[in-house]
Amino acid sequence: MNFVLVDFSVTHFKGAALCPASLRLPRAFHQLGSLRLESPPAAAPPMEPPPTSHVTTAFSDSDSVSMEVSGDAPDPDLEALRRLSDNLAAAFRSPDDFAFLADARVAVPGSPDLRVHRCVLAARSPFLRAVFARRAAAAPPGAEGVRLDLRELLGDEVEVGFEALQLVLGYLYSGRVVRDLPKSACACVDDDGCRHVGCHPAVSFMAQVLFAACTFQVVELTSLFQRRLLDVLDMVEVDNLPLILSVANLCNKSCTKLLERCLDMVVRSNLDMVTLEKALPPDVIKQITDSRLSLGLVSPEDNGFPNKHVRRILRALDSDDVELVRMLLKEGQTNLDDAFALHYAVEHCDSKITKELLDITLADVNLRNPRGYTVLHIAARRRDPTIVVSLLTKGARPSDLTIDGRKAVQISKRLTKYGNHFGITEEGQPSPKDWLCIEILEQAERRDPQLGEASVSLAMAGECQRGRLLYLENRVALARIMFPIEARVAMDIAQVDGTLEFNHAGANPRPEIQGGTVDLNETPFIMKDEHLARIRALSKTVELGKRFFPRCSNVLDKIMDDEAELAALGRDTSTSTEKKRRFHDLQDLLLKAFDEDKEEFNRTRKVTSHFHKKED
């Protein structure tokens, strides 16, 4: 849904004398105040021709502006405003050209700092004006520049991303909002089944902008994004409603319409009280409980909450106390399935607790909760690759559908931002976890898991257990260097950290991956129980890698099979500089081939999906 907003209003700023002359605003800017125009809905009847003073403004993704004014000549005041808006926008969007003017930075976690001009932001936002005034009063004489942490400005209640903050700050500079929201931040990966209106990335982005605009006291932008969310609220997936409700509640009086409507939708939804209790503050939970009671949607005996025996198990999981869970189960008052304990652990607890709960082997891994979600569906929402792999290795079915016909992989895609999935991962940086979850779930659907021998190379290592152990140590060490996130997922499931790392002196496990080259011929070698446990754990790590990360495994196979003498470099710091150089050259080539293979897979998947849609 497209929208247009033109806002050239400026909050009166008593400290205007501090503003550079080049940034002072013309009289026409103040006289026109605020002008807001909205494009009519598609289904609305034709509108009457506009009067001679009416201005129609449209914005594209590039923020170019088109102004149409009735009459032969453009209005000089409006033309001056357009140029002013463009110039101010350039000061923010071209930071390198205006670096000598910027006097503050906003630090965004995981992203580059945004360079800004305190004069402009203080004139446009009462909140930021107060922040800068406090900083100026506390700064020592002669101090230059200010660096603000985003959490210092917005708190911890809502995590506002880089793109959302860019939009809000860009609006403060130019008074304009682009017509279409950025695809990288607002579209999910499910291009085939999602309109990108009510999916999590779109909803989350709009909620972030709303919260930031409200906090900065930018009234027009707050009003605009409240209307935007109201327009799409009926299309929002029910699991995303608590996020909107939480933000609307934080904005309070600025978003009363959104708060009331969203609250009513949550009350009438099938969202359970345990989930809501985790996402919303107590005062909102009380409103939901009271409303459901008055509508007869819950029983007055329990207010929609689980019974006391189930709640004791859930509290034990919150405390990471699986042993207490075992004791409660022995009392016989309830069981893991009746408590939906595995669903709860997957959604709210650490991955270690989930694995321990799975090891009890008393829960049905394919059980559906009252909303029709299996445990794997919940894990797809959590997007933790370790949990996803743990469930799949315990028999979770990736093909099971939700009530509305979605598989786990589609759930994960609806939650993953387009930019995170298709964006370029910087060299040396691990793959995003949400991308890995999609890859794991797709791989689980494509092939029936066959966990036989770890690899041809491993079989060729012969009957020599020493050679087999050395091969596995080198391969897993290499995987940790080249694919750290994928390797860590497989190692956690295989419980490698609980085994003794093999080295020729029989010392304790080394804290770092690098260490001396293992020379098995230095001393007589006796295979002990700890060596066998290490072999089993490392073998399972390699097997899991081949099952869920086949492209990573192909890269490792290439090194282990064709460049055997270089494979040990992952654990050897004493090797010659020439061998290290050869290793890094080969690593770069193989990683490039890996990225090309990933891109080809994504293209093939899109073509295949399009073909199936045409057949249907």
C-alpha positions as CSV (number, residue, x, y, z in Angstrom):
1,M,0.0,0.0,0.0
2,N,1.6,3.3,-1.1
3,F,1.4,6.5,0.9
4,V,2.7,10.0,0.4
5,L,3.7,12.4,3.1
6,V,5.1,15.9,2.8
7,D,6.0,17.6,6.0
8,F,7.9,20.9,5.9
9,S,7.1,21.9,9.5
10,V,9.9,23.0,11.8
11,T,9.6,23.1,15.6
12,H,10.5,26.6,16.8
13,F,14.0,26.5,18.2
14,K,15.1,29.2,20.6
15,G,18.7,28.3,19.9
16,A,18.4,29.1,16.2
17,A,21.4,31.4,16.5
18,L,23.5,28.3,16.9
19,C,22.5,27.1,13.5
20,P,24.9,27.8,10.6
21,A,23.6,30.4,8.2
22,S,23.7,27.9,5.4
23,L,21.1,25.8,7.3
24,R,18.7,28.6,8.4
25,L,15.2,28.2,7.0
26,P,13.5,30.7,4.7
27,R,10.4,32.5,5.8
28,A,8.3,30.5,3.4
29,F,9.3,27.3,5.2
30,H,7.7,28.6,8.5
31,Q,4.7,30.2,6.8
32,L,3.6,27.0,5.0
33,G,3.9,25.0,8.2
34,S,2.9,21.4,7.7
35,L,1.3,20.0,4.6
36,R,0.2,16.3,4.6
37,L,-1.3,14.6,1.6
38,E,-2.4,11.0,1.2
39,S,-3.0,9.1,-1.9
40,P,-6.6,7.8,-2.0
41,P,-7.3,4.0,-1.7
42,A,-7.4,2.1,-4.9
43,A,-11.1,1.4,-4.5
44,A,-12.1,4.9,-3.8
45,P,-14.4,6.8,-6.3
46,P,-12.8,9.3,-8.6
47,M,-12.0,12.5,-6.9
48,E,-13.0,16.0,-8.1
49,P,-10.3,18.0,-9.9
50,P,-8.1,19.7,-7.3
51,P,-8.4,23.5,-6.7
52,T,-5.8,25.8,-8.1
53,S,-3.8,25.8,-4.8
54,H,-3.7,22.1,-4.5
55,V,-0.3,20.3,-4.7
56,T,0.1,16.7,-5.5
57,T,3.4,15.2,-4.5
58,A,4.7,11.7,-5.3
59,F,8.0,10.1,-4.1
60,S,9.9,7.2,-5.6
61,D,12.5,4.9,-4.1
62,S,15.2,7.4,-5.0
63,D,13.4,10.2,-3.1
64,S,13.0,12.2,-6.3
65,V,10.0,14.6,-6.0
66,S,7.4,15.6,-8.6
67,M,5.3,18.6,-7.9
68,E,2.3,19.5,-10.0
69,V,0.7,22.8,-9.5
70,S,-2.3,24.1,-11.5
71,G,-1.4,27.0,-13.6
72,D,1.3,27.8,-16.1
73,A,4.2,28.6,-13.7
74,P,5.3,26.7,-10.5
75,D,4.8,28.4,-7.2
76,P,8.1,30.0,-6.2
77,D,7.6,29.3,-2.5
78,L,7.0,25.6,-3.1
79,E,9.9,25.4,-5.5
80,A,12.1,26.9,-2.8
81,L,10.9,24.4,-0.3
82,R,11.6,21.5,-2.7
83,R,15.2,22.8,-3.2
84,L,15.6,23.2,0.6
85,S,14.4,19.7,1.2
86,D,16.8,18.3,-1.4
87,N,19.7,20.2,0.1
88,L,19.0,19.2,3.6
89,A,18.5,15.6,2.6
90,A,21.9,15.6,0.8
91,A,23.6,16.6,4.0
92,F,22.4,13.4,5.6
93,R,22.4,11.0,2.7
94,S,25.8,12.0,1.4
95,P,27.8,12.0,4.6
96,D,31.2,12.0,2.9
97,D,30.5,15.2,1.1
98,F,29.3,17.0,4.3
99,A,31.7,15.3,6.8
100,F,33.2,18.7,7.7
101,L,29.8,19.9,8.9
102,A,28.7,16.8,10.9
103,D,29.1,17.3,14.6
104,A,27.6,14.2,16.0
105,R,27.4,10.4,15.4
106,V,24.7,7.9,16.3
107,A,26.1,4.4,17.0
108,V,23.9,1.6,15.7
109,P,24.9,-2.0,16.9
110,G,26.3,-4.0,14.1
111,S,26.2,-1.1,11.6
112,P,28.3,1.9,10.8
113,D,27.8,5.1,12.7
114,L,25.4,7.6,11.2
115,R,26.9,11.1,11.0
116,V,24.4,13.8,11.8
117,H,24.1,17.6,12.5
118,R,22.8,18.6,15.9
119,C,21.4,21.9,14.6
120,V,19.0,20.2,12.2
121,L,17.9,17.4,14.5
122,A,17.4,19.8,17.4
123,A,15.3,22.1,15.3
124,R,13.1,19.2,14.2
125,S,12.8,17.0,17.4
126,P,12.1,18.4,20.9
127,F,13.4,15.1,22.3
128,L,16.8,15.3,20.5
129,R,17.1,19.0,21.4
130,A,16.8,18.1,25.1
131,V,19.4,15.3,24.6
132,F,21.9,17.6,22.9
133,A,21.3,20.3,25.5
134,R,22.1,17.8,28.4
135,R,25.2,16.6,26.6
136,A,26.4,20.2,25.9
137,A,25.9,21.2,29.6
138,A,27.9,18.1,30.8
139,A,30.7,18.4,28.2
140,P,34.0,20.0,29.2
141,P,34.9,23.4,27.7
142,G,36.1,23.1,24.1
143,A,34.8,19.6,23.6
144,E,33.9,18.8,20.0
145,G,31.6,16.2,18.6
146,V,29.1,13.9,20.2
147,R,28.6,10.2,19.9
148,L,25.3,8.8,21.0
149,D,24.5,5.2,21.4
150,L,21.2,4.2,19.9
151,R,20.1,2.4,23.1
152,E,20.8,5.5,25.0
153,L,18.3,7.3,22.8
154,L,15.6,4.7,22.5
155,G,16.1,2.3,25.4
156,D,15.9,-1.5,25.3
157,E,12.2,-2.1,24.9
158,V,12.3,-2.1,21.1
159,E,15.3,-2.9,18.9
160,V,15.4,-0.3,16.2
161,G,17.4,-1.3,13.1
162,F,19.7,0.7,10.9
163,E,17.3,1.1,8.0
164,A,14.4,2.2,10.3
165,L,16.6,4.8,12.0
166,Q,17.8,6.0,8.6
167,L,14.2,6.6,7.5
168,V,13.4,8.6,10.7
169,L,16.5,10.7,10.5
170,G,16.1,11.2,6.8
171,Y,12.6,12.5,7.4
172,L,13.9,15.0,10.0
173,Y,16.2,16.4,7.4
174,S,14.0,16.5,4.3
175,G,10.4,16.3,5.6
176,R,9.8,13.5,3.1
177,V,9.1,9.7,3.3
178,V,9.8,7.5,0.3
179,R,6.7,5.9,-1.2
180,D,7.9,2.3,-0.9
181,L,9.7,0.9,2.1
182,P,13.2,-0.6,1.6
183,K,12.9,-4.2,0.4
184,S,16.0,-5.4,2.1
185,A,14.4,-4.6,5.5
186,C,10.7,-4.9,4.8
187,A,10.4,-8.0,2.6
188,C,10.7,-11.6,3.7
189,V,12.3,-14.5,1.8
190,D,9.0,-16.2,0.9
191,D,8.5,-14.5,-2.5
192,D,6.1,-17.2,-3.6
193,G,3.5,-17.1,-0.9
194,C,3.8,-13.7,0.8
195,R,2.6,-10.2,-0.3
196,H,5.1,-8.6,2.1
197,V,2.4,-6.7,3.8
198,G,1.8,-8.6,7.1
199,C,4.9,-10.7,7.4
200,H,7.3,-10.1,10.2
201,P,10.0,-8.0,8.4
202,A,7.3,-5.6,7.1
203,V,5.5,-5.3,10.4
204,S,8.7,-5.1,12.5
205,F,10.1,-2.3,10.3
206,M,6.9,-0.2,10.5
207,A,6.8,-0.8,14.3
208,Q,10.4,0.3,14.7
209,V,9.8,3.5,12.7
210,L,6.7,4.2,14.7
211,F,8.5,3.7,18.0
212,A,11.5,5.9,17.0
213,A,9.3,8.6,15.6
214,C,7.2,8.7,18.8
215,T,10.2,8.7,21.0
216,F,11.8,11.6,19.0
217,Q,8.4,13.4,19.3
218,V,7.9,13.6,15.5
219,V,4.2,13.9,15.5
220,E,3.5,13.7,11.8
221,L,5.7,10.7,11.2
222,T,4.2,8.9,14.2
223,S,0.7,9.6,12.9
224,L,1.6,8.4,9.4
225,F,3.0,5.0,10.5
226,Q,0.1,4.5,13.0
227,R,-2.2,4.8,10.0
228,R,0.0,2.6,7.9
229,L,-0.2,-0.2,10.5
230,L,-3.9,0.3,10.9
231,D,-4.4,-0.2,7.2
232,V,-2.6,-3.5,7.1
233,L,-3.6,-4.9,10.6
234,D,-6.2,-7.3,9.2
235,M,-3.5,-8.8,7.0
236,V,-0.9,-9.2,9.7
237,E,-0.1,-12.8,10.8
238,V,-1.5,-13.4,14.3
239,D,2.0,-14.2,15.7
240,N,3.1,-10.6,14.9
241,L,0.2,-9.0,16.7
242,P,2.0,-8.9,20.2
243,L,4.9,-6.9,18.6
244,I,2.5,-4.2,17.3
245,L,0.6,-4.2,20.6
246,S,3.7,-3.8,22.6
247,V,4.9,-0.8,20.5
248,A,1.5,0.8,20.5
249,N,1.4,0.4,24.3
250,L,4.8,2.1,24.6
251,C,3.6,4.9,22.4
252,N,0.5,5.2,24.6
253,K,-1.5,8.3,23.9
254,S,0.2,8.9,20.5
255,C,-1.3,5.6,19.2
256,T,-4.6,5.1,21.0
257,K,-6.4,3.9,17.8
258,L,-3.8,1.4,17.0
259,L,-3.6,0.3,20.7
260,E,-7.4,-0.2,21.0
261,R,-7.8,-2.1,17.7
262,C,-4.7,-4.3,18.2
263,L,-5.8,-5.1,21.8
264,D,-9.2,-6.2,20.6
265,M,-7.6,-8.5,17.9
266,V,-5.3,-10.1,20.4
267,V,-8.2,-10.7,22.8
268,R,-10.2,-12.5,20.1
269,S,-7.2,-14.5,18.8
270,N,-6.0,-18.0,19.6
271,L,-2.7,-16.7,21.1
272,D,-2.2,-18.5,24.4
273,M,-1.7,-16.6,27.7
274,V,1.8,-18.1,28.3
275,T,3.0,-16.7,25.0
276,L,1.4,-13.3,25.7
277,E,2.8,-13.2,29.2
278,K,6.3,-13.5,27.8
279,A,5.8,-10.7,25.2
280,L,3.6,-8.1,27.0
281,P,3.7,-6.1,30.3
282,P,1.5,-7.1,33.2
283,D,-1.0,-4.2,32.8
284,V,-1.7,-5.3,29.2
285,I,-2.0,-8.9,30.2
286,K,-4.6,-7.9,32.8
287,Q,-6.6,-6.1,30.1
288,I,-6.5,-9.1,27.8
289,T,-7.5,-11.5,30.7
290,D,-10.4,-9.2,31.8
291,S,-11.7,-8.9,28.2
292,R,-11.5,-12.6,27.5
293,L,-13.4,-13.3,30.8
294,S,-16.1,-10.7,29.9
295,L,-16.5,-12.3,26.5
296,G,-16.6,-15.8,27.9
297,L,-13.5,-16.9,26.0
298,V,-11.7,-18.3,29.1
299,S,-12.8,-20.0,32.3
300,P,-12.8,-17.9,35.5
301,E,-11.1,-20.8,37.3
302,D,-7.8,-20.4,35.4
303,N,-8.2,-17.2,33.3
304,G,-6.8,-19.1,30.4
305,F,-3.5,-20.0,32.1
306,P,-2.2,-23.6,32.5
307,N,-2.9,-25.5,35.7
308,K,-0.5,-25.3,38.6
309,H,1.3,-28.6,37.8
310,V,2.1,-27.4,34.3
311,R,3.2,-24.0,35.5
312,R,5.7,-25.7,37.9
313,I,7.3,-27.5,35.0
314,L,7.5,-24.3,33.0
315,R,9.0,-22.4,35.9
316,A,11.6,-25.2,36.3
317,L,12.5,-24.7,32.6
318,D,12.8,-21.0,33.1
319,S,15.3,-21.7,35.8
320,D,17.3,-24.1,33.5
321,D,16.7,-26.9,35.9
322,V,16.0,-30.0,33.9
323,E,16.7,-32.2,37.0
324,L,13.8,-30.5,38.8
325,V,11.6,-31.2,35.7
326,R,12.5,-34.9,36.1
327,M,11.5,-34.8,39.7
328,L,8.1,-33.1,38.9
329,L,7.4,-35.7,36.2
330,K,7.9,-38.5,38.8
331,E,5.1,-37.0,40.9
332,G,2.8,-38.1,38.1
333,Q,0.6,-35.0,38.1
334,T,1.3,-34.2,34.4
335,N,3.8,-35.1,31.7
336,L,5.9,-33.3,29.1
337,D,3.3,-33.6,26.3
338,D,0.3,-32.4,28.4
339,A,2.5,-29.4,29.5
340,F,3.7,-28.8,25.9
341,A,7.0,-28.5,27.7
342,L,9.1,-29.1,24.6
343,H,7.2,-26.4,22.7
344,Y,7.9,-24.0,25.6
345,A,11.6,-24.9,25.9
346,V,12.2,-24.5,22.1
347,E,10.5,-21.1,22.2
348,H,11.8,-19.6,25.4
349,C,14.8,-21.5,26.8
350,D,18.5,-21.9,25.9
351,S,19.3,-24.5,23.3
352,K,21.2,-26.5,25.9
353,I,18.0,-26.9,27.9
354,T,16.2,-28.1,24.8
355,K,18.8,-30.7,24.1
356,E,18.6,-32.0,27.7
357,L,14.9,-32.1,27.5
358,L,15.1,-34.1,24.3
359,D,17.5,-36.5,25.9
360,I,14.8,-37.4,28.5
361,T,13.0,-39.0,25.5
362,L,9.6,-38.6,27.2
363,A,8.2,-36.0,24.8
364,D,6.7,-36.5,21.3
365,V,8.9,-34.4,19.0
366,N,6.0,-34.1,16.4
367,L,3.3,-33.2,18.9
368,R,1.0,-30.3,17.9
369,N,0.0,-27.6,20.4
370,P,-3.6,-26.2,20.6
371,R,-2.7,-23.8,17.7
372,G,-1.6,-26.7,15.5
373,Y,2.1,-26.0,15.6
374,T,4.6,-28.8,16.0
375,V,7.8,-28.3,17.9
376,L,9.7,-27.8,14.7
377,H,7.3,-25.1,13.7
378,I,8.1,-23.3,16.9
379,A,11.8,-23.8,16.3
380,A,11.5,-22.3,12.8
381,R,10.1,-19.2,14.5
382,R,13.0,-19.1,17.0
383,R,15.5,-19.4,14.1
384,D,18.2,-21.1,16.2
385,P,20.1,-23.6,13.9
386,T,21.3,-25.7,16.9
387,I,17.7,-26.2,18.1
388,V,16.5,-27.0,14.5
389,V,19.2,-29.6,14.0
390,S,18.6,-31.1,17.4
391,L,14.9,-31.7,16.6
392,L,15.6,-33.1,13.1
393,T,18.1,-35.6,14.5
394,K,15.4,-36.7,17.0
395,G,12.9,-37.4,14.2
396,A,11.0,-34.1,13.7
397,R,9.2,-34.1,10.4
398,P,10.0,-31.0,8.2
399,S,7.0,-31.8,5.9
400,D,4.3,-31.3,8.6
401,L,1.9,-28.4,7.8
402,T,0.4,-25.8,10.1
403,I,-3.4,-25.3,10.1
404,D,-2.9,-22.6,7.4
405,G,-0.8,-24.9,5.2
406,R,2.8,-23.8,6.0
407,K,5.8,-26.0,6.5
408,A,8.6,-25.1,9.0
409,V,10.8,-23.8,6.2
410,Q,8.0,-21.4,5.1
411,I,7.6,-20.1,8.6
412,S,11.3,-19.4,8.8
413,K,11.2,-17.6,5.4
414,R,8.4,-15.4,6.5
415,L,10.5,-14.3,9.5
416,T,13.7,-13.7,7.6
417,K,14.5,-10.3,6.1
418,Y,15.3,-10.3,2.4
419,G,18.5,-8.4,3.0
420,N,19.8,-10.9,5.6
421,H,19.2,-13.8,3.3
422,F,20.3,-12.5,-0.1
423,G,22.7,-9.8,1.2
424,I,26.5,-10.3,0.9
425,T,28.2,-11.7,4.0
426,E,31.5,-9.9,4.5
427,E,34.6,-12.0,4.2
428,G,35.5,-13.6,7.5
429,Q,32.0,-13.1,8.9
430,P,29.8,-16.1,9.8
431,S,26.6,-16.9,7.9
432,P,23.5,-15.3,9.5
433,K,21.6,-17.8,11.7
434,D,18.3,-17.2,9.9
435,W,19.9,-18.1,6.6
436,L,21.3,-21.3,8.1
437,C,17.9,-22.3,9.5
438,I,16.3,-22.0,6.0
439,E,19.2,-24.0,4.5
440,I,18.9,-26.7,7.1
441,L,15.2,-27.1,6.7
442,E,15.4,-27.1,2.9
443,Q,18.1,-29.7,3.0
444,A,16.1,-31.9,5.4
445,E,13.2,-31.8,2.9
446,R,15.3,-32.5,-0.1
447,R,16.8,-35.8,1.1
448,D,16.0,-38.6,3.4
449,P,18.6,-38.5,6.2
450,Q,21.2,-41.2,5.7
451,L,23.8,-41.1,8.4
452,G,26.2,-43.8,7.3
453,E,29.9,-43.4,6.9
454,A,31.1,-39.8,7.4
455,S,32.9,-39.6,4.1
456,V,34.8,-41.5,1.4
457,S,38.0,-39.9,2.6
458,L,37.3,-41.1,6.1
459,A,36.7,-44.7,4.9
460,M,39.9,-44.5,2.9
461,A,41.8,-43.6,6.2
462,G,41.9,-47.4,6.6
463,E,41.6,-49.4,9.7
464,C,44.2,-47.3,11.5
465,Q,42.3,-45.7,14.3
466,R,45.1,-43.2,14.9
467,G,44.8,-42.0,11.3
468,R,41.1,-41.8,11.5
469,L,41.3,-39.7,14.7
470,L,43.9,-37.4,13.2
471,Y,41.8,-37.0,10.0
472,L,38.7,-36.1,12.0
473,E,40.6,-33.6,14.2
474,N,42.0,-31.8,11.2
475,R,38.7,-31.8,9.3
476,V,36.7,-30.4,12.2
477,A,39.4,-27.8,13.0
478,L,39.3,-26.8,9.4
479,A,35.5,-26.5,9.4
480,R,35.7,-24.2,12.5
481,I,38.0,-21.9,10.6
482,M,36.1,-21.8,7.3
483,F,32.5,-22.2,8.5
484,P,32.4,-21.3,12.2
485,I,28.7,-21.1,12.7
486,E,27.9,-24.2,10.8
487,A,30.7,-26.1,12.6
488,R,29.5,-24.9,16.0
489,V,26.0,-26.1,15.3
490,A,27.2,-29.6,14.3
491,M,29.7,-29.8,17.2
492,D,27.1,-28.8,19.8
493,I,24.7,-31.5,18.7
494,A,27.5,-34.1,18.6
495,Q,28.6,-32.9,22.1
496,V,32.3,-32.5,21.0
497,D,33.1,-30.1,23.9
498,G,32.5,-33.0,26.3
499,T,35.4,-35.0,24.8
500,L,39.2,-34.8,25.1
501,E,40.9,-33.2,22.2
502,F,43.6,-35.5,20.8
503,N,47.2,-34.4,20.9
504,H,50.4,-36.4,20.8
505,A,51.4,-35.6,24.5
506,G,48.0,-36.6,25.9
507,A,47.6,-33.2,27.5
508,N,44.3,-31.6,28.4
509,P,42.2,-30.1,25.6
510,R,43.6,-26.8,24.3
511,P,41.5,-23.7,24.6
512,E,42.3,-22.6,21.1
513,I,41.8,-24.4,17.8
514,Q,45.5,-24.0,16.8
515,G,48.1,-26.2,18.4
516,G,51.2,-28.3,17.6
517,T,51.0,-30.7,14.7
518,V,50.0,-34.2,16.0
519,D,52.9,-36.7,15.3
520,L,51.5,-40.1,16.1
521,N,54.9,-41.7,15.5
522,E,56.7,-40.0,18.3
523,T,55.5,-42.3,21.1
524,P,53.7,-45.6,21.2
525,F,50.0,-45.0,20.8
526,I,47.3,-46.8,22.8
527,M,43.7,-46.2,21.9
528,K,41.8,-45.4,25.1
529,D,38.1,-44.9,25.9
530,E,38.5,-41.1,25.7
531,H,39.9,-41.5,22.2
532,L,37.0,-43.6,21.1
533,A,34.5,-41.1,22.6
534,R,36.3,-38.3,20.6
535,I,36.1,-40.3,17.4
536,R,32.4,-40.9,17.9
537,A,31.8,-37.2,18.6
538,L,33.9,-35.9,15.7
539,S,32.4,-38.5,13.3
540,K,28.9,-37.4,14.2
541,T,30.0,-33.8,13.7
542,V,31.1,-34.7,10.1
543,E,28.0,-36.7,9.5
544,L,25.7,-33.8,10.6
545,G,27.7,-31.4,8.4
546,K,27.2,-33.6,5.4
547,R,23.5,-34.0,6.1
548,F,22.6,-30.3,6.8
549,F,25.5,-28.3,5.2
550,P,26.4,-30.3,2.1
551,R,28.0,-27.4,0.3
552,C,30.3,-26.6,3.2
553,S,31.2,-30.3,3.3
554,N,32.0,-30.3,-0.4
555,V,34.5,-27.5,0.2
556,L,36.1,-29.4,3.1
557,D,36.2,-32.6,1.0
558,K,38.1,-30.7,-1.7
559,I,40.8,-29.7,0.7
560,M,41.0,-33.0,2.6
561,D,41.1,-35.1,-0.5
562,D,43.2,-32.9,-2.9
563,E,45.4,-30.9,-0.6
564,A,45.9,-33.3,2.3
565,E,49.2,-31.7,3.4
566,L,47.4,-28.4,3.8
567,A,44.5,-29.7,5.8
568,A,46.5,-29.8,9.0
569,L,47.2,-26.0,8.8
570,G,43.9,-25.5,10.7
571,R,45.7,-26.9,13.8
572,D,49.4,-26.2,13.1
573,T,51.0,-22.8,13.7
574,S,54.6,-23.9,13.0
575,T,54.1,-24.6,9.3
576,S,56.1,-22.7,6.7
577,T,54.8,-19.3,5.4
578,E,54.6,-20.8,1.9
579,K,52.2,-23.5,2.9
580,K,50.1,-21.0,4.8
581,R,50.0,-18.8,1.8
582,R,48.9,-21.8,-0.4
583,F,46.2,-22.7,2.2
584,H,44.7,-19.2,2.2
585,D,44.8,-19.0,-1.6
586,L,42.9,-22.3,-1.8
587,Q,40.5,-21.2,0.9
588,D,39.7,-18.0,-1.0
589,L,39.0,-20.0,-4.2
590,L,36.8,-22.5,-2.5
591,L,34.8,-19.9,-0.6
592,K,34.2,-18.1,-3.8
593,A,33.0,-21.3,-5.4
594,F,30.8,-21.9,-2.4
595,D,29.2,-18.5,-2.7
596,E,28.6,-19.0,-6.4
597,D,27.1,-22.4,-5.7
598,K,24.8,-20.8,-3.1
599,E,23.7,-18.1,-5.6
600,E,23.0,-20.8,-8.3
601,F,20.9,-22.8,-5.8
602,N,18.8,-19.7,-5.0
603,R,18.2,-19.0,-8.7
604,T,17.3,-22.6,-9.4
605,R,14.9,-22.6,-6.5
606,K,13.1,-19.5,-7.8
607,V,12.8,-21.0,-11.3
608,T,11.5,-24.3,-10.0
609,S,9.0,-22.6,-7.8
610,H,7.8,-20.4,-10.6
611,F,7.4,-23.5,-12.8
612,H,5.3,-25.2,-10.2
613,K,3.1,-22.2,-9.8
614,K,2.4,-22.1,-13.5
615,E,1.5,-25.8,-13.4
616,D,-1.0,-25.2,-10.6
